Amino acid sequence: AKDHPPHLAKQNQERGHPKHAKEYCTEVLRRDTGGKYVCDWFNADELNIKELRLDHFTVGARTEMVRSLMMFPTPVVSSVWNGHYRNVDLACSPYFWKNVRLLCDRLQDNVGTWSVECVALNIGRWESRTEADPRAIDCHGHAHLILTKAAQSTLKDKKGFEALQGRVENPDKHRENDVLRLETTRLNSLKLDLIMERLDSLELKQSVLESVSNGNAPPAETVEGFASPAAAPPGW
């Protein structure tokens, strides 16, 4: 384990990982507000599939009951392995994709046919830790391998793959969900800009009315619905 500031070390010790996982990430990460937190990434031992473990990647079922595998950097530090890598690091790493292909081939050997519908990586605000903690930065990377229905049906009955039993639900349609969320965010942003423009206009009109009621000349700005000072009638 790495040396941590006392409060972070205490935070890590209180999580009781020995009950659930022998391996968990102890990397100290930062929040965009300047604070720090322990990564704490792990997958419960009973969900990990030893038959699919790779040299530096752990593979296991997800806690959700979906036909999907999760592949993540094994959080064990060595002289050649940092133990903590972000999704953006994985996406740009030939070594990661080499291991993805190795995992796909290993699944095919167990099933007898191609077994993966797609490989998905969440990036930026869609990363799971960021969903739970919007201020978190540099979350522990992990890929989702969506299994075909035939592969899930075959693997769940094989020895060593018991973690897949009952996981038959279709995974979330992330592409559709992301489009909806991004579009909603975009529309909300445009709506907010429009509201701010209207507020600025109302403030200017209020300023004109206050100036007129106090017997002063209106501000120099021209406002729709109000005459400019140059065109103001006598007595203004």
PyMOL commands that set and color helices and strands:
alter all, ss='L'
color gray80, all
select helices_A, chain A and resi 6-13+17-19+45-47+50-52+87-91+94-111+124-126+128-132+149-155+162-164+174-213+229-231
alter helices_A, ss='H'
color red, helices_A
select strands_A, chain A and resi 28-30+36-38+57-61+68-73+116-121+143-147
alter strands_A, ss='S'
color yellow, strands_A
deselect
rebuild
show_as cartoon
